[in-house]
Amino acid sequence: MRRSRRAQLWERLAAGDLYNVGFAEFRRLIESFGFRLRRLSGSHYIYTHPQVTRPLSLQPRNREAKPYQIAQFLEMVREFGLTIEPRE
C-alpha cells in the first residue's frame, strides 16, 4: 500500500530530517494534526490547537519551512501527545 505524501513527510520529520521542507506541504501536515490557522500577521502564520497551551508561529523562507519552527512543532507533538487526525 502506498503511503500518502503527508505520511512520508511525517516519517521524514520524525526521523530528524528538518531541511528542504516545502512550506505549503508543512502547513498541510500541521493542519492534519489538528492545528488551525487563527490569523496572519505580516508573513507570520499563527496556528492554534485545542490541546496546546501556546500558539505555533510559522514564517516561510524562500517557500520552505524553517527547521527551527519544524522542531518546535515536533516538540509540541511529543509534549501534548498529538496524532494525525483521520481524513474525513
Backbone atoms as SQL, in Angstrom:
CREATE TABLE atoms (id INTEGER PRIMARY KEY, chain TEXT, resi INTEGER, resn TEXT, atom TEXT, x REAL, y REAL, z REAL);
INSERT INTO atoms VALUES
  (1, 'A', 1, 'MET', 'N', 0.834, -1.180, 0.000),
  (2, 'A', 1, 'MET', 'CA', 0.000, 0.000, 0.000),
  (3, 'A', 1, 'MET', 'C', 0.880, 1.246, 0.000),
  (4, 'A', 2, 'ARG', 'N', 0.579, 2.183, -0.862),
  (5, 'A', 2, 'ARG', 'CA', 1.361, 3.419, -0.935),
  (6, 'A', 2, 'ARG', 'C', 1.016, 4.345, 0.214),
  (7, 'A', 3, 'ARG', 'N', 2.044, 4.902, 0.792),
  (8, 'A', 3, 'ARG', 'CA', 1.831, 5.880, 1.861),
  (9, 'A', 3, 'ARG', 'C', 1.567, 7.238, 1.234),
  (10, 'A', 4, 'SER', 'N', 0.767, 8.033, 1.917),
  (11, 'A', 4, 'SER', 'CA', 0.462, 9.370, 1.422),
  (12, 'A', 4, 'SER', 'C', 1.690, 10.267, 1.562),
  (13, 'A', 5, 'ARG', 'N', 1.683, 11.347, 0.803),
  (14, 'A', 5, 'ARG', 'CA', 2.786, 12.323, 0.916),
  (15, 'A', 5, 'ARG', 'C', 2.858, 12.866, 2.331),
  (16, 'A', 6, 'ARG', 'N', 1.695, 13.043, 2.939),
  (17, 'A', 6, 'ARG', 'CA', 1.646, 13.538, 4.315),
  (18, 'A', 6, 'ARG', 'C', 2.343, 12.562, 5.252),
  (19, 'A', 7, 'ALA', 'N', 2.058, 11.273, 5.102),
  (20, 'A', 7, 'ALA', 'CA', 2.691, 10.251, 5.949),
  (21, 'A', 7, 'ALA', 'C', 4.189, 10.188, 5.687),
  (22, 'A', 8, 'GLN', 'N', 4.587, 10.299, 4.432),
  (23, 'A', 8, 'GLN', 'CA', 6.010, 10.283, 4.097),
  (24, 'A', 8, 'GLN', 'C', 6.727, 11.475, 4.728),
  (25, 'A', 9, 'LEU', 'N', 6.108, 12.663, 4.653),
  (26, 'A', 9, 'LEU', 'CA', 6.724, 13.850, 5.257),
  (27, 'A', 9, 'LEU', 'C', 6.820, 13.676, 6.757),
  (28, 'A', 10, 'TRP', 'N', 5.763, 13.172, 7.397),
  (29, 'A', 10, 'TRP', 'CA', 5.794, 12.983, 8.843),
  (30, 'A', 10, 'TRP', 'C', 6.925, 12.037, 9.239),
  (31, 'A', 11, 'GLU', 'N', 7.078, 10.933, 8.521),
  (32, 'A', 11, 'GLU', 'CA', 8.149, 9.982, 8.847),
  (33, 'A', 11, 'GLU', 'C', 9.519, 10.627, 8.689),
  (34, 'A', 12, 'ARG', 'N', 9.671, 11.427, 7.662),
  (35, 'A', 12, 'ARG', 'CA', 10.947, 12.126, 7.426),
  (36, 'A', 12, 'ARG', 'C', 11.260, 13.099, 8.564),
  (37, 'A', 13, 'LEU', 'N', 10.266, 13.880, 8.968),
  (38, 'A', 13, 'LEU', 'CA', 10.485, 14.851, 10.045),
  (39, 'A', 13, 'LEU', 'C', 10.731, 14.149, 11.371),
  (40, 'A', 14, 'ALA', 'N', 9.964, 13.109, 11.649),
  (41, 'A', 14, 'ALA', 'CA', 10.122, 12.371, 12.901),
  (42, 'A', 14, 'ALA', 'C', 11.512, 11.730, 12.992),
  (43, 'A', 15, 'ALA', 'N', 12.107, 11.435, 11.834),
  (44, 'A', 15, 'ALA', 'CA', 13.454, 10.852, 11.807),
  (45, 'A', 15, 'ALA', 'C', 14.544, 11.917, 11.947),
  (46, 'A', 16, 'GLY', 'N', 14.143, 13.190, 11.979),
  (47, 'A', 16, 'GLY', 'CA', 15.107, 14.261, 12.202),
  (48, 'A', 16, 'GLY', 'C', 15.545, 15.022, 10.970),
  (49, 'A', 17, 'ASP', 'N', 14.978, 14.735, 9.804),
  (50, 'A', 17, 'ASP', 'CA', 15.335, 15.455, 8.576),
  (51, 'A', 17, 'ASP', 'C', 14.447, 16.693, 8.464),
  (52, 'A', 18, 'LEU', 'N', 14.953, 17.833, 8.942),
  (53, 'A', 18, 'LEU', 'CA', 14.153, 19.049, 9.038),
  (54, 'A', 18, 'LEU', 'C', 14.435, 20.049, 7.927),
  (55, 'A', 19, 'TYR', 'N', 15.226, 19.671, 6.957),
  (56, 'A', 19, 'TYR', 'CA', 15.649, 20.628, 5.927),
  (57, 'A', 19, 'TYR', 'C', 14.951, 20.358, 4.598),
  (58, 'A', 20, 'ASN', 'N', 14.850, 21.413, 3.791),
  (59, 'A', 20, 'ASN', 'CA', 14.245, 21.340, 2.453),
  (60, 'A', 20, 'ASN', 'C', 12.809, 20.821, 2.495),
  (61, 'A', 21, 'VAL', 'N', 12.029, 21.405, 3.397),
  (62, 'A', 21, 'VAL', 'CA', 10.613, 21.053, 3.545),
  (63, 'A', 21, 'VAL', 'C', 9.792, 22.203, 2.979),
  (64, 'A', 22, 'GLY', 'N', 8.967, 21.918, 1.994),
  (65, 'A', 22, 'GLY', 'CA', 8.118, 22.941, 1.407),
  (66, 'A', 22, 'GLY', 'C', 7.158, 23.516, 2.440),
  (67, 'A', 23, 'PHE', 'N', 7.001, 24.831, 2.435),
  (68, 'A', 23, 'PHE', 'CA', 6.158, 25.496, 3.435),
  (69, 'A', 23, 'PHE', 'C', 4.700, 25.063, 3.307),
  (70, 'A', 24, 'ALA', 'N', 4.169, 25.030, 2.098),
  (71, 'A', 24, 'ALA', 'CA', 2.763, 24.640, 1.905),
  (72, 'A', 24, 'ALA', 'C', 2.536, 23.202, 2.364),
  (73, 'A', 25, 'GLU', 'N', 3.475, 22.321, 2.045),
  (74, 'A', 25, 'GLU', 'CA', 3.356, 20.919, 2.458),
  (75, 'A', 25, 'GLU', 'C', 3.417, 20.798, 3.987),
  (76, 'A', 26, 'PHE', 'N', 4.291, 21.581, 4.617),
  (77, 'A', 26, 'PHE', 'CA', 4.401, 21.565, 6.076),
  (78, 'A', 26, 'PHE', 'C', 3.108, 22.073, 6.712),
  (79, 'A', 27, 'ARG', 'N', 2.531, 23.127, 6.139),
  (80, 'A', 27, 'ARG', 'CA', 1.259, 23.646, 6.670),
  (81, 'A', 27, 'ARG', 'C', 0.171, 22.573, 6.590),
  (82, 'A', 28, 'ARG', 'N', 0.101, 21.844, 5.476),
  (83, 'A', 28, 'ARG', 'CA', -0.894, 20.765, 5.363),
  (84, 'A', 28, 'ARG', 'C', -0.660, 19.698, 6.434),
  (85, 'A', 29, 'LEU', 'N', 0.608, 19.404, 6.717),
  (86, 'A', 29, 'LEU', 'CA', 0.914, 18.397, 7.736),
  (87, 'A', 29, 'LEU', 'C', 0.452, 18.854, 9.118),
  (88, 'A', 30, 'ILE', 'N', 0.805, 20.079, 9.501),
  (89, 'A', 30, 'ILE', 'CA', 0.412, 20.501, 10.854),
  (90, 'A', 30, 'ILE', 'C', -1.107, 20.594, 10.979),
  (91, 'A', 31, 'GLU', 'N', -1.784, 20.971, 9.902),
  (92, 'A', 31, 'GLU', 'CA', -3.249, 21.017, 9.936),
  (93, 'A', 31, 'GLU', 'C', -3.827, 19.613, 10.106),
  (94, 'A', 32, 'SER', 'N', -3.139, 18.598, 9.594),
  (95, 'A', 32, 'SER', 'CA', -3.620, 17.225, 9.767),
  (96, 'A', 32, 'SER', 'C', -3.476, 16.766, 11.220),
  (97, 'A', 33, 'PHE', 'N', -2.674, 17.476, 12.004),
  (98, 'A', 33, 'PHE', 'CA', -2.539, 17.194, 13.435),
  (99, 'A', 33, 'PHE', 'C', -3.539, 17.986, 14.270),
  (100, 'A', 34, 'GLY', 'N', -4.401, 18.749, 13.620),
  (101, 'A', 34, 'GLY', 'CA', -5.437, 19.494, 14.347),
  (102, 'A', 34, 'GLY', 'C', -5.133, 20.955, 14.576),
  (103, 'A', 35, 'PHE', 'N', -3.997, 21.442, 14.090),
  (104, 'A', 35, 'PHE', 'CA', -3.703, 22.871, 14.200),
  (105, 'A', 35, 'PHE', 'C', -4.567, 23.628, 13.198),
  (106, 'A', 36, 'ARG', 'N', -5.045, 24.799, 13.595),
  (107, 'A', 36, 'ARG', 'CA', -5.873, 25.627, 12.726),
  (108, 'A', 36, 'ARG', 'C', -5.267, 27.019, 12.618),
  (109, 'A', 37, 'LEU', 'N', -5.265, 27.541, 11.416),
  (110, 'A', 37, 'LEU', 'CA', -4.754, 28.893, 11.186),
  (111, 'A', 37, 'LEU', 'C', -5.706, 29.872, 11.859),
  (112, 'A', 38, 'ARG', 'N', -5.193, 30.650, 12.800),
  (113, 'A', 38, 'ARG', 'CA', -6.009, 31.618, 13.519),
  (114, 'A', 38, 'ARG', 'C', -5.901, 33.009, 12.910),
  (115, 'A', 39, 'ARG', 'N', -4.681, 33.349, 12.460),
  (116, 'A', 39, 'ARG', 'CA', -4.522, 34.674, 11.850),
  (117, 'A', 39, 'ARG', 'C', -3.196, 34.750, 11.121),
  (118, 'A', 40, 'LEU', 'N', -3.135, 35.723, 10.244),
  (119, 'A', 40, 'LEU', 'CA', -1.891, 36.085, 9.576),
  (120, 'A', 40, 'LEU', 'C', -1.446, 37.415, 10.149),
  (121, 'A', 41, 'SER', 'N', -0.188, 37.505, 10.473),
  (122, 'A', 41, 'SER', 'CA', 0.376, 38.751, 10.989),
  (123, 'A', 41, 'SER', 'C', 1.618, 39.026, 10.148),
  (124, 'A', 42, 'GLY', 'N', 1.450, 39.848, 9.121),
  (125, 'A', 42, 'GLY', 'CA', 2.541, 40.056, 8.174),
  (126, 'A', 42, 'GLY', 'C', 2.791, 38.749, 7.449),
  (127, 'A', 43, 'SER', 'N', 4.022, 38.247, 7.520),
  (128, 'A', 43, 'SER', 'CA', 4.339, 36.969, 6.878),
  (129, 'A', 43, 'SER', 'C', 4.243, 35.799, 7.861),
  (130, 'A', 44, 'HIS', 'N', 3.791, 36.055, 9.089),
  (131, 'A', 44, 'HIS', 'CA', 3.683, 35.006, 10.098),
  (132, 'A', 44, 'HIS', 'C', 2.298, 34.374, 10.071),
  (133, 'A', 45, 'TYR', 'N', 2.298, 33.049, 10.031),
  (134, 'A', 45, 'TYR', 'CA', 1.075, 32.269, 10.099),
  (135, 'A', 45, 'TYR', 'C', 0.958, 31.783, 11.547),
  (136, 'A', 46, 'ILE', 'N', -0.092, 32.203, 12.236),
  (137, 'A', 46, 'ILE', 'CA', -0.260, 31.862, 13.644),
  (138, 'A', 46, 'ILE', 'C', -1.292, 30.739, 13.756),
  (139, 'A', 47, 'TYR', 'N', -0.842, 29.586, 14.254),
  (140, 'A', 47, 'TYR', 'CA', -1.696, 28.413, 14.403),
  (141, 'A', 47, 'TYR', 'C', -1.968, 28.140, 15.874),
  (142, 'A', 48, 'THR', 'N', -3.159, 27.613, 16.139),
  (143, 'A', 48, 'THR', 'CA', -3.500, 27.165, 17.490),
  (144, 'A', 48, 'THR', 'C', -4.050, 25.747, 17.409),
  (145, 'A', 49, 'HIS', 'N', -4.044, 25.094, 18.558),
  (146, 'A', 49, 'HIS', 'CA', -4.562, 23.723, 18.677),
  (147, 'A', 49, 'HIS', 'C', -5.309, 23.654, 20.006),
  (148, 'A', 50, 'PRO', 'N', -6.467, 23.009, 20.055),
  (149, 'A', 50, 'PRO', 'CA', -7.240, 22.979, 21.297),
  (150, 'A', 50, 'PRO', 'C', -6.521, 22.343, 22.485),
  (151, 'A', 51, 'GLN', 'N', -5.568, 21.453, 22.243),
  (152, 'A', 51, 'GLN', 'CA', -4.847, 20.798, 23.339),
  (153, 'A', 51, 'GLN', 'C', -3.528, 21.477, 23.690),
  (154, 'A', 52, 'VAL', 'N', -3.094, 22.424, 22.880),
  (155, 'A', 52, 'VAL', 'CA', -1.774, 23.037, 23.064),
  (156, 'A', 52, 'VAL', 'C', -1.950, 24.416, 23.700),
  (157, 'A', 53, 'THR', 'N', -1.156, 24.678, 24.722),
  (158, 'A', 53, 'THR', 'CA', -1.328, 25.898, 25.508),
  (159, 'A', 53, 'THR', 'C', -0.685, 27.140, 24.900),
  (160, 'A', 54, 'ARG', 'N', 0.042, 26.981, 23.810),
  (161, 'A', 54, 'ARG', 'CA', 0.697, 28.136, 23.187),
  (162, 'A', 54, 'ARG', 'C', 0.535, 28.069, 21.672),
  (163, 'A', 55, 'PRO', 'N', 0.556, 29.205, 21.010),
  (164, 'A', 55, 'PRO', 'CA', 0.414, 29.197, 19.546),
  (165, 'A', 55, 'PRO', 'C', 1.704, 28.734, 18.871),
  (166, 'A', 56, 'LEU', 'N', 1.557, 28.327, 17.628),
  (167, 'A', 56, 'LEU', 'CA', 2.695, 27.961, 16.783),
  (168, 'A', 56, 'LEU', 'C', 2.772, 29.001, 15.680),
  (169, 'A', 57, 'SER', 'N', 3.878, 29.726, 15.625),
  (170, 'A', 57, 'SER', 'CA', 4.066, 30.773, 14.631),
  (171, 'A', 57, 'SER', 'C', 5.018, 30.265, 13.554),
  (172, 'A', 58, 'LEU', 'N', 4.556, 30.336, 12.300),
  (173, 'A', 58, 'LEU', 'CA', 5.368, 29.871, 11.170),
  (174, 'A', 58, 'LEU', 'C', 5.605, 31.019, 10.211),
  (175, 'A', 59, 'GLN', 'N', 6.764, 31.009, 9.601),
  (176, 'A', 59, 'GLN', 'CA', 7.113, 32.032, 8.614),
  (177, 'A', 59, 'GLN', 'C', 7.960, 31.353, 7.538),
  (178, 'A', 60, 'PRO', 'N', 7.529, 31.452, 6.278),
  (179, 'A', 60, 'PRO', 'CA', 8.312, 30.795, 5.224),
  (180, 'A', 60, 'PRO', 'C', 9.620, 31.519, 4.931),
  (181, 'A', 61, 'ARG', 'N', 10.583, 30.749, 4.466),
  (182, 'A', 61, 'ARG', 'CA', 11.827, 31.311, 3.947),
  (183, 'A', 61, 'ARG', 'C', 12.027, 30.708, 2.559),
  (184, 'A', 62, 'ASN', 'N', 11.879, 31.538, 1.531),
  (185, 'A', 62, 'ASN', 'CA', 12.015, 31.056, 0.148),
  (186, 'A', 62, 'ASN', 'C', 11.150, 29.826, -0.112),
  (187, 'A', 63, 'ARG', 'N', 9.899, 29.904, 0.278),
  (188, 'A', 63, 'ARG', 'CA', 8.906, 28.830, 0.082),
  (189, 'A', 63, 'ARG', 'C', 9.203, 27.563, 0.871),
  (190, 'A', 64, 'GLU', 'N', 10.106, 27.636, 1.833),
  (191, 'A', 64, 'GLU', 'CA', 10.409, 26.481, 2.669),
  (192, 'A', 64, 'GLU', 'C', 10.125, 26.793, 4.130),
  (193, 'A', 65, 'ALA', 'N', 9.832, 25.738, 4.876),
  (194, 'A', 65, 'ALA', 'CA', 9.639, 25.875, 6.317),
  (195, 'A', 65, 'ALA', 'C', 11.010, 26.002, 6.989),
  (196, 'A', 66, 'LYS', 'N', 11.059, 26.794, 8.034),
  (197, 'A', 66, 'LYS', 'CA', 12.316, 26.968, 8.766),
  (198, 'A', 66, 'LYS', 'C', 12.524, 25.777, 9.700),
  (199, 'A', 67, 'PRO', 'N', 13.716, 25.185, 9.681),
  (200, 'A', 67, 'PRO', 'CA', 13.973, 23.990, 10.509),
  (201, 'A', 67, 'PRO', 'C', 13.665, 24.195, 11.995),
  (202, 'A', 68, 'TYR', 'N', 13.965, 25.357, 12.555),
  (203, 'A', 68, 'TYR', 'CA', 13.705, 25.536, 13.987),
  (204, 'A', 68, 'TYR', 'C', 12.208, 25.559, 14.274),
  (205, 'A', 69, 'GLN', 'N', 11.397, 26.014, 13.312),
  (206, 'A', 69, 'GLN', 'CA', 9.949, 26.010, 13.504),
  (207, 'A', 69, 'GLN', 'C', 9.396, 24.587, 13.370),
  (208, 'A', 70, 'ILE', 'N', 9.996, 23.789, 12.490),
  (209, 'A', 70, 'ILE', 'CA', 9.612, 22.377, 12.399),
  (210, 'A', 70, 'ILE', 'C', 9.930, 21.690, 13.724),
  (211, 'A', 71, 'ALA', 'N', 11.092, 21.989, 14.299),
  (212, 'A', 71, 'ALA', 'CA', 11.480, 21.404, 15.581),
  (213, 'A', 71, 'ALA', 'C', 10.499, 21.803, 16.683),
  (214, 'A', 72, 'GLN', 'N', 10.024, 23.057, 16.664),
  (215, 'A', 72, 'GLN', 'CA', 9.028, 23.490, 17.651),
  (216, 'A', 72, 'GLN', 'C', 7.743, 22.675, 17.512),
  (217, 'A', 73, 'PHE', 'N', 7.315, 22.451, 16.273),
  (218, 'A', 73, 'PHE', 'CA', 6.120, 21.638, 16.023),
  (219, 'A', 73, 'PHE', 'C', 6.318, 20.219, 16.554),
  (220, 'A', 74, 'LEU', 'N', 7.471, 19.612, 16.256),
  (221, 'A', 74, 'LEU', 'CA', 7.743, 18.242, 16.715),
  (222, 'A', 74, 'LEU', 'C', 7.726, 18.165, 18.233),
  (223, 'A', 75, 'GLU', 'N', 8.253, 19.184, 18.894),
  (224, 'A', 75, 'GLU', 'CA', 8.242, 19.219, 20.352),
  (225, 'A', 75, 'GLU', 'C', 6.811, 19.295, 20.883),
  (226, 'A', 76, 'MET', 'N', 5.958, 20.079, 20.230),
  (227, 'A', 76, 'MET', 'CA', 4.548, 20.158, 20.644),
  (228, 'A', 76, 'MET', 'C', 3.847, 18.817, 20.462),
  (229, 'A', 77, 'VAL', 'N', 4.140, 18.132, 19.370),
  (230, 'A', 77, 'VAL', 'CA', 3.548, 16.812, 19.125),
  (231, 'A', 77, 'VAL', 'C', 3.926, 15.863, 20.259),
  (232, 'A', 78, 'ARG', 'N', 5.202, 15.863, 20.618),
  (233, 'A', 78, 'ARG', 'CA', 5.659, 14.979, 21.707),
  (234, 'A', 78, 'ARG', 'C', 5.070, 15.398, 23.051),
  (235, 'A', 79, 'GLU', 'N', 5.167, 16.688, 23.361),
  (236, 'A', 79, 'GLU', 'CA', 4.737, 17.189, 24.672),
  (237, 'A', 79, 'GLU', 'C', 3.252, 16.966, 24.925),
  (238, 'A', 80, 'PHE', 'N', 2.429, 17.160, 23.898),
  (239, 'A', 80, 'PHE', 'CA', 0.980, 17.073, 24.087),
  (240, 'A', 80, 'PHE', 'C', 0.375, 15.776, 23.540),
  (241, 'A', 81, 'GLY', 'N', 1.215, 14.861, 23.058),
  (242, 'A', 81, 'GLY', 'CA', 0.731, 13.556, 22.587),
  (243, 'A', 81, 'GLY', 'C', -0.206, 13.660, 21.394),
  (244, 'A', 82, 'LEU', 'N', 0.112, 14.553, 20.451),
  (245, 'A', 82, 'LEU', 'CA', -0.752, 14.762, 19.292),
  (246, 'A', 82, 'LEU', 'C', -0.539, 13.674, 18.241),
  (247, 'A', 83, 'THR', 'N', -1.585, 13.400, 17.495),
  (248, 'A', 83, 'THR', 'CA', -1.507, 12.421, 16.409),
  (249, 'A', 83, 'THR', 'C', -2.194, 12.975, 15.171),
  (250, 'A', 84, 'ILE', 'N', -1.887, 12.381, 14.039),
  (251, 'A', 84, 'ILE', 'CA', -2.545, 12.786, 12.794),
  (252, 'A', 84, 'ILE', 'C', -4.009, 12.390, 12.881),
  (253, 'A', 85, 'GLU', 'N', -4.876, 13.342, 12.552),
  (254, 'A', 85, 'GLU', 'CA', -6.304, 13.063, 12.571),
  (255, 'A', 85, 'GLU', 'C', -6.689, 12.347, 11.290),
  (256, 'A', 86, 'PRO', 'N', -7.602, 11.387, 11.385),
  (257, 'A', 86, 'PRO', 'CA', -8.040, 10.703, 10.160),
  (258, 'A', 86, 'PRO', 'C', -8.722, 11.668, 9.202),
  (259, 'A', 87, 'ARG', 'N', -8.532, 11.435, 7.917),
  (260, 'A', 87, 'ARG', 'CA', -9.184, 12.284, 6.914),
  (261, 'A', 87, 'ARG', 'C', -10.668, 11.999, 6.910),
  (262, 'A', 88, 'GLU', 'N', -11.422, 13.067, 6.667),
  (263, 'A', 88, 'GLU', 'CA', -12.891, 12.919, 6.640),
  (264, 'A', 88, 'GLU', 'C', -13.378, 12.604, 5.268);
